Amino acid sequence: MASPRHLLKLSGALLLLCVGVCVARNSDFSIVGYSEEDLSSIDRLVELFEKWLAKHQKAYASFEEKLHKFEVFKDNLKHIDKINREVTSYWLGLNEFADLTNDEFKAAYLGLNAAPARRGSSRSFRYEDVSASDLPKSVDWRKKGAVTEVKNQGQCGSCWAFSTVAAVEGINAIVTGNLTALSEQELIDCSVDGNSGCNGGLMDYAFSYIASSGGLHTEEAYPYLMEEGSCGDGKKAESEAVTISGFEDVPANDEQALIKALAHQPVSVAIEASGRHFQFYSGGVFDGPCGAQLDHGVAAVGYGSDKGKGHDYIIVRNSWGAEWGEKGYIRMKRGTSNGEGLCGINKMASYPTKDK
Ligand SMILES: *[C@@H]1O[C@H](CO)[C@@H](O)[C@H](O)[C@H]1NC(C)=O
């Protein structure tokens, strides 16, 4: 607990600065969201916090909560600044998660339930025979019109639905030439065999549902509600369903296989995203630290190399909105000596199939 004197001084500063919020609103934020001078005094920190609150339109129920959040914010800022001094390949920023402890963040924004029994099926891997020398040096499905705008799962453990839908939107665009945003909410409401809505799920169960249910409707027809509903309840309109034929798993812990698949279509991947570095990732080629306890479903949408620095990476689309990372994406280092890949990205990749 802070001392009463400290609290008093702090609340005085906060009250003063509440008046100044309108002025703060228009100021420029650098890419990481703070400058060195912001760290120089308690007044500057309070000012930075107020600017951040205005930018992210945060409001707290009580003054006590605000004081508590300020402590969390300062602690996160300390971490962000420390890492930015130590690490050169990527950087962290004061993003919308800056008032959350790592535990609060973990509880709210992930949602992968990695079932140990998922593998072991005899499904084939159609890109097995692709020759490594035929692979392009880089692929970016965003530039080929196979990736929709970045979405935001909000406080619902529905990452698995967003990962699934990104891969289905991708293969549908590649096969039909029609890039259409599809419905995560339909999966949350209807794909309940193995999946648990906002409490987590798995992409393969969702692919399986889509293949057997006759397809997925558009985002517009069945919009995102950030909560679980009954199947069909959230549907606003009729639209033609987008179908898939089935799905296949990329052989586990085989990065070359993942790249082979990725050269042909966006791929659903699972990673460990619960780390504090991941929480505040703001740009660059991320190379950890992270473990391989898969807790988040995302979509790989390309790969490439950072020519200047010699980093090879996989381009990963997240579902935390466009403010996080590089406009909603993260470049994750590939070619690590670890077979599981950075944050376990090679462990559990899969993709939908669609016949012409
Ligand atoms: C693209 O697909 C969606 C969903 O099936 C459909 O509603 C839309 O009419 C299609 N657009 C074109 C140009 O075919």
The ligand as an ORCA input file, in Angstrom:
! r2SCAN-3c Opt
* xyz 0 1
  C     -18.977    -12.959    -52.393
  O     -19.413    -13.941    -51.453
  C     -20.425    -13.498    -50.574
  C     -20.698    -14.586    -49.578
  O     -20.960    -15.805    -50.201
  C     -21.656    -13.097    -51.372
  O     -22.644    -12.614    -50.495
  C     -21.276    -12.038    -52.396
  O     -22.374    -11.749    -53.201
  C     -20.115    -12.492    -53.252
  N     -19.677    -11.400    -54.119
  C     -19.464    -11.595    -55.400
  C     -18.995    -10.387    -56.142
  O     -19.639    -12.656    -55.966
*
